[in-house]
């Protein structure tokens, strides 16, 4: 039996392209597919266009996902352009961001309201593709982020990358050696020093807020989310000063508001205290409203170990 010749309509070709581009289609690609221009296309990046005046359009979508807007910006800027800086950090899941789309391109082009452009010719090992979107590598993203954020935010992003196991083959020290005069080098070196003396990773906004709090009051940093043996079990505590036998648990409402969590927490605290550990619980409200009091209590507990 003879097979039937399969044909695709222009609309089907558009939809196929759009499916690979997060809900949109680039006009030059659509034209190559033999599709006619349609009046009901919606611009994904109003007021922005490439050197060929091509546009990116939504296809079959009322709302454009942010990935579609990111893809649009990269495609419109041409070959070797990649998502970078804050936008890349958001794509990797290392930091939240909803501002102008940031891209890095080998061409020096003017930024517009919706797109902020950075000019650099990035080596192949500093770029990759994530979810189909050309983007700076994890470490290159952190390297660029160092020049536009505070050290605290950079550290939080780096710890989030570690938590998500995003590390790649090109290390941050290697990037510093390759680009010694890069903007943000001072912040990045300070961040690496902090990461070196504070092992572990953060899992919540409260944990991210706790580290700058300790620095502000000159208190030593703990081991974050550390494993500890307790009566034949391996448990995890939020903040551990092992030598001082001090544990701080950071209680966010989301993680500790249920009755079962409340009971489990108190049972574990009792067992830890029976083994000689001092356990302190700190809430978001206490850290915000009573920082001096919390700092004084922590200092007292830490210095008590020195007097023993």
KEFI-146467 format. One record per atom (N, C-alpha, C): y negated, z negated, x. Coordinates in steps of 0.1 Angstrom, whole numbers, padded with zeros to 4 digits, always signed. Atoms other than C-alpha are relative to their C-alpha. Last residue first. Layout:
% KEFI-146467
YZX ...
//
This chain:
% KEFI-146467
-0014+0005+0000 -0267-0799+0345 +0006-0001+0014 +0000+0015-0003 -0304-0795+0350 +0014-0006+0000 +0004+0002-0014 -0301-0757+0354 +0000-0015+0003 -0011-0003-0009 -0282-0755+0321 -0003-0003+0014 -0009+0011+0001 -0310-0772+0302 +0012+0002+0009 +0003+0009-0011 -0333-0745+0315 +0009-0013+0000 -0004-0006-0013 -0316-0719+0293 -0003-0009+0012 -0015-0001-0001 -0316-0741+0262 +0004+0006+0014 -0006+0014-0002 -0353-0751+0267 +0015+0001+0002 +0004+0005-0013 -0364-0715+0273 +0006-0014+0003 -0008-0007-0010 -0346-0704+0242 -0002-0004+0014 -0014+0005+0002 -0363-0730+0221 +0010+0006+0010 -0001+0014-0005 -0397-0722+0235 +0014-0006-0001 +0000+0000-0015 -0392-0685+0229 +0001-0013+0006 -0013-0005-0005 -0382-0691+0193 +0001+0001+0015 -0010+0010+0002 -0412-0712+0187 +0013+0004+0005 +0002+0011-0010 -0436-0687+0203 +0011-0011-0001 -0004-0004-0013 -0421-0658+0183 -0001-0011+0010 -0001+0011-0008 -0424-0675+0149 +0004+0003+0015 +0009+0010+0004 -0434-0649+0124 -0001-0012+0009 +0013-0006+0004 -0418-0617+0137 -0011-0011-0002 +0005-0007-0012 -0388-0632+0155 -0014+0005-0002 +0003+0010-0010 -0383-0656+0126 -0006+0006+0013 +0012+0007+0005 -0385-0628+0100 -0004-0011+0011 +0011-0008-0002 -0360-0607+0119 -0013-0007-0004 +0002-0011+0010 -0335-0635+0120 -0013+0008+0004 +0014-0004+0001 -0324-0656+0150 +0000+0011-0010 +0002-0011+0009 -0291-0675+0152 -0014+0003-0002 +0013+0000+0007 -0284-0698+0182 +0000+0013-0009 +0002-0012+0008 -0249-0706+0195 -0013-0002-0008 +0011+0003+0009 -0243-0731+0224 -0004+0013-0008 +0011-0010+0001 -0209-0725+0238 -0011-0005-0009 +0011+0003-0010 -0187-0755+0249 -0011+0010+0000 -0004-0004-0013 -0154-0745+0233 -0011-0001+0010 -0011+0009-0004 -0160-0764+0201 +0004+0003+0014 +0006+0013-0004 -0194-0746+0199 +0011-0010+0004 +0006-0002-0013 -0175-0713+0199 -0006-0013+0005 -0010-0001-0010 -0152-0725+0171 -0006+0003+0014 -0007+0013-0002 -0180-0737+0150 +0010+0001+0011 +0009+0008-0007 -0200-0704+0154 +0006-0014+0003 +0000-0004-0014 -0170-0684+0144 -0009-0009+0009 -0013+0003-0006 -0165-0703+0112 +0000+0003+0015 +0000+0015-0002 -0202-0701+0105 +0013-0004+0006 +0010+0004-0011 -0203-0663+0110 +0001-0015+0003 -0006-0004-0012 -0172-0658+0088 -0008-0004+0012 -0011+0009-0003 -0186-0678+0059 +0006+0003+0014 +0005+0014-0003 -0219-0659+0060 +0011-0010+0004 +0006-0001-0014 -0201-0625+0063 -0006-0014+0004 -0011+0000-0009 -0180-0634+0032 -0005+0000+0015 -0006+0013-0001 -0210-0644+0013 +0011-0001+0010 -0011+0003+0010 -0228-0612+0019 +0005-0014+0003 +0005+0005+0012 -0263-0611+0037 +0012-0003-0010 -0004+0014+0002 -0251-0609+0073 -0003-0005-0014 -0013+0003-0006 -0251-0572+0084 +0005-0014-0004 -0010-0010+0004 -0278-0557+0061 +0014-0005+0005 -0005+0001+0014 -0299-0588+0062 +0012+0009-0003 +0007-0009+0010 -0302-0587+0100 +0006-0002-0013 -0005-0002+0014 -0290-0617+0120 -0009+0009-0008 +0012-0005+0007 -0294-0616+0157 +0004+0004-0014 -0004-0009+0010 -0268-0639+0173 -0012+0005-0008 +0009-0002+0011 -0278-0656+0204 +0005+0011-0009 -0001-0012+0009 -0252-0670+0227 -0011+0000-0010 +0009-0001+0011 -0257-0695+0256 +0003+0013-0007 -0009+0002+0012 -0230-0706+0281 -0009+0000-0013 +0006+0011+0008 -0257-0707+0308 +0007-0004-0012 +0001+0011-0008 -0235-0686+0331 -0006-0012-0007 -0013+0006-0003 -0226-0663+0304 -0001-0012+0008 +0004+0005-0014 -0260-0656+0289 +0013-0007+0004 -0008+0010-0008 -0247-0635+0260 -0006-0003+0013 +0007+0003-0013 -0266-0616+0233 +0007-0011+0007 +0011-0008-0002 -0249-0600+0202 -0007-0001+0014 +0012+0008+0004 -0214-0615+0204 -0013+0009+0004 +0013-0005-0005 -0182-0596+0203 -0012-0008-0005 +0011-0001+0010 -0148-0613+0199 -0012+0007+0007 +0011-0006-0007 -0115-0610+0218 -0011+0003-0011 +0006-0012+0006 -0090-0634+0204 -0011+0005+0008 -0010-0012+0000 -0066-0658+0221 -0005+0012-0006 -0013+0005+0006 -0087-0689+0212 +0010+0012-0002 +0001+0012+0008 -0120-0671+0220 +0013-0003-0007 -0013+0005+0004 -0124-0645+0247 -0002-0013-0008 -0002+0013-0004 -0158-0628+0249 +0013-0005-0006 -0013+0005+0004 -0169-0592+0247 +0002-0014+0006 -0010+0003-0010 -0206-0585+0250 +0013-0005-0006 -0013-0004+0007 -0229-0568+0225 +0012-0002+0010 +0000-0004+0015 -0258-0571+0249 +0013+0004-0005 -0009-0011+0002 -0256-0591+0282 +0001+0003-0015 -0014+0003+0001 -0287-0612+0284 +0009+0012+0001 -0007-0008+0010 -0322-0608+0296 +0015-0003+0000 -0010-0009-0005 -0341-0636+0313 +0008+0008-0010 -0013+0005+0001 -0372-0649+0296 +0011+0009+0006 -0005+0002-0013 -0407-0640+0307 +0014-0007+0000 +0001+0014-0003 -0422-0644+0273 +0007-0004+0013 +0014+0006+0003 -0431-0608+0268 -0001-0014+0004 +0008-0004-0011 -0398-0596+0285 -0014-0006-0002 -0004+0008-0012 -0377-0616+0260 -0010+0003+0012 +0004+0014+0003 -0397-0601+0230 +0004-0009+0012 +0014+0001-0004 -0393-0566+0246 -0005-0015-0003 +0002-0002-0015 -0355-0572+0245 -0015+0000+0004 -0002+0013-0007 -0354-0586+0209 -0003+0001+0015 +0012+0008+0000 -0370-0556+0192 +0001-0013+0009 +0010-0007-0008 -0341-0533+0202 -0013-0008+0001 -0004+0001-0014 -0317-0559+0189 -0010+0007+0009 +0003+0013-0004 -0336-0561+0156 +0004-0003+0015 +0014+0001-0003 -0336-0523+0153 -0004-0014+0004 +0009+0002+0012 -0298-0524+0154 -0015+0000+0005 -0005-0006+0012 -0269-0515+0176 -0009-0001-0012 +0005+0006+0013 -0282-0521+0211 +0006+0008-0012 +0008-0009+0008 -0262-0513+0242 -0004-0007-0012 -0003+0000+0015 -0246-0533+0270 -0009+0010-0007 -0012-0009+0004 -0257-0543+0305 +0002-0001-0015 -0004+0004+0013 -0292-0557+0311 +0011+0009-0005 -0001+0015+0001 -0300-0556+0348 +0003-0005-0014 -0008+0006-0010 -0292-0520+0353 +0002-0015-0001 -0014-0003+0004 -0306-0508+0320 +0010-0006+0010 -0003+0009+0011 -0339-0525+0329 +0015+0002-0004 -0001+0013-0005 -0340-0508+0363 +0004-0010-0011 -0013+0001-0007 -0332-0475+0347 +0002-0014+0006 -0011+0000+0010 -0361-0480+0322 +0014-0001+0007 +0000+0013+0005 -0385-0488+0351 +0011-0002-0011 -0005+0010-0011 -0375-0457+0369 +0000-0014-0005 -0014-0002-0001 -0380-0437+0337 +0007-0009+0010 -0007+0006+0011 -0414-0451+0330 +0015+0001+0001 +0001+0014-0001 -0425-0442+0365 +0007-0007-0011 -0009+0005-0010 -0411-0407+0363 -0001-0015+0002 -0009+0010+0005 -0429-0401+0330 +0010-0005+0010 +0007+0010+0009 -0446-0369+0340 +0010-0009-0006 +0001-0002+0015 -0425-0352+0366 -0007-0011-0007 +0013+0002+0005 -0434-0356+0403 -0002+0002-0015 +0007+0013-0003 -0400-0362+0416 -0013-0002-0006 +0014-0001+0004 -0383-0334+0397 -0008-0012+0003 +0002-0014+0001 -0348-0329+0413 -0015+0003-0004 +0000-0006-0014 -0346-0364+0426 -0004+0014-0001 +0011+0006-0008 -0356-0378+0392 -0001+0006+0014 +0012-0007+0005 -0331-0354+0375 -0013-0006+0007 -0001-0014-0005 -0303-0367+0397 -0013+0008-0005 +0004+0000-0014 -0313-0403+0389 +0000+0014+0006 +0015+0002-0001 -0311-0394+0352 -0005-0002+0014 +0005+0013+0002 -0276-0380+0356 -0015-0001+0000 +0012+0001-0009 -0264-0345+0351 -0007-0013-0003 -0003-0001-0015 -0228-0345+0339 -0012-0002+0009 -0006-0013-0005 -0235-0357+0304 +0001+0000+0015 +0003-0003-0014 -0240-0391+0286 +0007+0014+0004 +0006-0013-0001 -0238-0389+0248 -0002+0004+0015 -0008-0007-0010 -0214-0418+0242 -0005+0014+0003 -0006-0012+0006 -0231-0427+0210 +0008+0007+0010 -0008+0005+0011 -0238-0463+0223 +0007+0012-0007 -0012+0006-0006 -0250-0448+0256 +0010-0005-0012 -0008-0011-0006 -0274-0425+0238 +0013-0006+0006 -0006-0007+0011 -0286-0454+0217 +0009+0011+0005 -0011+0008+0004 -0292-0474+0249 +0007+0006-0012 -0011-0001-0010 -0312-0445+0263 +0012-0009-0004 -0006-0013+0001 -0333-0443+0231 +0012+0002+0010 -0008+0000+0012 -0340-0480+0231 +0007+0013-0002 -0012+0008-0002 -0350-0479+0267 +0009+0000-0012 -0009-0008-0008 -0374-0450+0260 +0013-0008+0003 -0006-0010+0008 -0389-0469+0231 +0010+0009+0008 -0009+0006+0010 -0395-0499+0253 +0007+0010-0009 -0013+0004-0007 -0408-0479+0282 +0010-0006-0010 +0001+0012-0008 -0434-0463+0259 +0013-0003+0006 -0003+0012+0007 -0432-0427+0249 -0001-0012+0009 +0007+0001+0013 -0444-0393+0259 +0002-0012-0008 +0014-0003-0002 -0434-0389+0296 -0009-0001-0013 +0006+0010-0009 -0401-0407+0293 -0015+0002+0001 +0004+0011+0009 -0391-0385+0264 -0007-0010+0007 +0012-0005+0007 -0389-0355+0288 -0006-0011-0009 +0010-0002-0011 -0364-0373+0310 -0013+0004-0006 +0005+0013-0004 -0345-0386+0279 -0011+0001+0011 +0008+0005+0011 -0342-0350+0267 -0006-0014+0003 +0013-0007+0000 -0332-0339+0301 -0008-0004-0011 +0008+0007-0011 -0305-0366+0301 -0013+0007+0001 +0003+0014+0003 -0291-0355+0267 -0009-0006+0011 -0012+0009-0001 -0293-0318+0274 -0005-0014-0002 -0001+0006-0013 -0323-0298+0261 +0012-0009+0000 +0007+0013-0001 -0316-0279+0229 +0001-0005+0015 +0002+0002-0015 -0304-0245+0217 -0009-0012+0002 +0014-0001-0003 -0294-0251+0180 -0001-0002+0015 +0006-0014+0000 -0259-0242+0169 -0014+0001+0004 +0001-0005+0014 -0250-0278+0160 -0006+0014-0001 -0005+0010+0009 -0259-0287+0196 -0001+0004-0015 +0001-0004+0014 -0264-0260+0223 +0007-0012-0008 -0013-0001+0006 -0271-0269+0259 -0002+0005-0014 +0001-0005+0014 -0300-0271+0284 +0015+0001-0005 +0009+0009+0007 -0305-0290+0317 -0002+0004-0015 -0006+0013+0002 -0275-0275+0335 -0009-0010-0007 -0011-0001+0010 -0288-0239+0329 +0006-0014-0003 -0013-0004-0006 -0321-0247+0348 +0011+0000-0011 -0010+0010-0002 -0352-0250+0326 +0012+0005+0006 -0012-0008-0001 -0382-0227+0329 +0011-0009+0004 -0009+0003-0012 -0410-0248+0317 +0012+0009+0000 -0004-0011-0008 -0439-0246+0292 +0008-0004+0012 +0001+0004-0014 -0442-0271+0264 +0006+0012+0008 -0008-0007-0010 -0449-0260+0228 -0003-0006+0014 +0006+0003-0012 -0459-0281+0198 +0009+0005+0012 -0008+0000-0012 -0450-0265+0166 -0008-0003+0012 -0014+0004+0004 -0463-0271+0130 +0009+0000+0013 -0001+0013+0008 -0500-0272+0138 +0014-0005-0001 +0005-0001+0013 -0498-0246+0166 +0002-0013-0008 -0006+0009+0010 -0492-0248+0203 -0008+0003-0013 +0009+0011+0007 -0504-0219+0224 +0008-0007-0010 +0006-0004+0013 -0479-0200+0246 -0007-0012-0007 +0011+0009+0003 -0470-0203+0283 -0006+0006-0013 +0013-0007+0001 -0436-0186+0285 -0011-0010-0004 +0004-0005-0013 -0405-0203+0299 -0014+0007-0001 -0002-0015-0002 -0402-0222+0266 -0005+0004+0014 +0003-0003-0013 -0398-0259+0256 +0003+0015+0003 -0009-0009-0007 -0399-0268+0220 -0005+0002+0014 +0003-0002-0014 -0414-0296+0199 +0011+0009+0007 -0012-0004-0007 -0415-0296+0161 -0004+0003+0015 -0001-0014-0004 -0445-0314+0148 +0012+0003+0008 +0013-0006-0002 -0438-0349+0134 +0002+0015+0003 +0003-0010+0011 -0407-0363+0118 -0013+0007+0002 +0012-0007-0002 -0390-0384+0146 -0002+0010-0011 +0005-0006+0012 -0363-0410+0148 -0013+0007+0003 +0013+0006+0005 -0347-0417+0181 -0004+0008-0012 +0005+0011-0009 -0314-0411+0199 -0012-0007-0005 -0002+0013+0007 -0297-0391+0172 -0004-0012+0008 -0011+0007-0006 -0292-0360+0194 +0003-0013-0006 -0013-0008+0002 -0313-0340+0170 +0012-0007+0006 -0004+0001+0014 -0340-0367+0169 +0013+0007-0003 -0005+0014+0002 -0342-0369+0207 +0005-0002-0014 -0013+0000-0006 -0345-0330+0207 +0006-0014-0001 -0009-0007+0009 -0374-0333+0183 +0014+0001+0005 -0003+0008+0012 -0391-0359+0204 +0010+0006-0010 +0009+0012+0001 -0389-0339+0237 +0004-0008-0013 +0002+0010-0010 -0371-0306+0233 -0008-0012-0004 +0006+0012+0006 -0357-0277+0212 -0001-0011+0010 -0009+0010+0005 -0350-0247+0234 -0008-0012-0007 +0007+0011+0006 -0366-0214+0243 +0010-0010-0005 +0001+0012-0010 -0345-0193+0267 -0009-0011-0005 -0011+0003-0009 -0351-0161+0246 -0003-0012+0009 -0006-0010-0008 -0377-0161+0218 +0010-0005+0010 +0006+0000-0013 -0402-0184+0203 +0007+0009+0010 +0012-0007+0001 -0392-0175+0167 -0007+0001+0014 -0003-0015+0001 -0356-0185+0173 -0013+0008+0001 -0007-0005-0012 -0365-0220+0186 +0001+0015+0000 +0009+0001-0011 -0390-0228+0159 +0006+0006+0012 +0011-0010+0001 -0367-0215+0132 -0009+0000+0011 -0006-0013-0003 -0337-0235+0144 -0011+0011+0000 -0002+0000-0015 -0358-0267+0143 +0005+0014+0005 +0014-0001-0006 -0370-0259+0108 +0001+0001+0015 +0005-0014+0002 -0334-0252+0097 -0013+0002+0006 -0007-0009-0010 -0322-0284+0113 -0004+0014-0001 +0008+0000-0013 -0349-0302+0093 +0007+0008+0011 -0003+0012-0008 -0332-0291+0061 -0008+0001+0013 -0005-0004-0013 -0351-0266+0039 +0003-0012+0009 +0006+0008-0011 -0354-0275+0003 +0006+0004+0013 +0012+0005+0005 -0348-0250-0025 -0008-0008+0010 +0003+0014-0001 -0321-0232-0006 -0014-0003-0006 -0009+0007+0009 -0304-0198-0013 -0003-0015+0001 -0009-0009+0009 -0320-0182+0017 +0009-0009-0008 -0011+0008+0007 -0350-0199+0034 +0008+0010-0009 +0000+0002+0015 -0370-0175+0056 +0012-0008-0005 -0013+0006+0004 -0379-0174+0093 -0001-0003-0015 +0000+0013+0007 -0407-0151+0102 +0014-0004-0003 -0011+0003+0008 -0412-0123+0128 -0001-0013-0007 +0004+0003+0014 -0447-0116+0140 +0012-0001-0009 -0002-0012+0007 -0433-0099+0172 -0003-0002-0015 +0009-0011-0005 -0449-0125+0194 +0002+0013-0007 -0003-0004-0014 -0433-0152+0173 -0009+0011+0004 -0007-0012-0001 -0448-0167+0141 +0003+0003+0015 -0005-0003-0013 -0462-0199+0128 +0008+0013+0001 +0010+0000-0010 -0485-0206+0099 +0005+0002+0014 +0013-0006+0004 -0458-0218+0075 -0010+0000+0012 +0010+0006-0009 -0425-0227+0092 -0013+0007-0003 -0004+0013-0004 -0397-0222+0067 -0010-0007+0009 +0002+0002-0015 -0413-0193+0049 +0004-0014+0003 +0010+0011-0002 -0398-0188+0014 -0001-0002+0015 -0003+0008-0012 -0382-0155+0005 -0010-0010+0002 -0003+0014+0003 -0388-0145-0031 +0004-0008+0012 +0012+0008+0002 -0405-0112-0023 +0002-0015-0002 +0000+0005+0013 -0374-0097-0007 -0013-0009-0002 +0009+0011+0001 -0372-0075+0024 -0001-0004-0015 +0013-0003+0004 -0342-0052+0023 -0009-0013+0000 +0005+0006+0012 -0311-0060+0042 -0014+0004-0002 +0002-0010+0010 -0295-0037+0067 -0005-0005-0013 -0011+0000+0009 -0280-0064+0088 -0002+0010-0011 -0011-0006-0007 -0304-0055+0116 +0012+0001-0009 +0003-0015-0001 -0333-0062+0092 +0012+0007+0006 -0003-0005+0014 -0318-0097+0085 -0002+0015+0000 -0014+0000+0002 -0317-0104+0122 +0004+0006-0013 -0005-0011-0009 -0353-0093+0127 +0015+0001-0002 +0002-0013+0006 -0363-0114+0096 +0006+0011+0009 +0011-0005-0008 -0347-0146+0109 -0002+0015-0004 -0002-0012-0007 -0326-0162+0082 -0012+0005+0007 +0011-0010+0000 -0324-0196+0067 +0004+0012+0008 +0006-0003+0012 -0300-0223+0056 -0011+0010+0000 +0004+0012+0008 -0290-0239+0088 -0008+0003-0012 +0013+0004-0004 -0289-0207+0109 -0006-0011-0008 -0001+0003-0014 -0252-0198+0107 -0013-0005+0006 -0010+0011-0001 -0252-0200+0069 +0001-0004+0015 +0006+0013+0003 -0284-0180+0069 +0009-0011+0002 +0008+0004-0011 -0267-0151+0087 -0007-0014-0002 -0009+0003-0011 -0239-0150+0061 -0009-0004+0012 -0006+0014+0001 -0264-0154+0033 +0009-0003+0011 +0010+0010-0002 -0284-0124+0045 +0006-0014+0000 +0003+0000-0014 -0253-0103+0048 -0010-0010+0004 -0011+0007-0006 -0242-0112+0013 -0002-0001+0015 +0002+0015+0003 -0277-0103+0000 +0011-0008+0007 +0011+0006-0009 -0274-0069+0018 -0002-0015-0002 +0014-0003+0005 -0241-0063+0000 -0010-0006+0010 +0008+0012+0002 -0208-0064+0020 -0014+0004-0005 +0014-0002-0003 -0181-0037+0019 -0008-0013-0004 +0009+0012+0004 -0144-0041+0022 -0014+0003+0003 +0012+0001-0009 -0124-0008+0023 -0009-0011-0005 +0013-0004+0006 -0092-0014+0003 -0011-0002+0011 +0010+0011+0001 -0059-0016+0021 -0013+0006-0005 +0012-0002-0008 -0033+0011+0014 -0010-0012-0003 +0012+0000+0008 +0000+0000+0000 -0012+0000+0009 
//
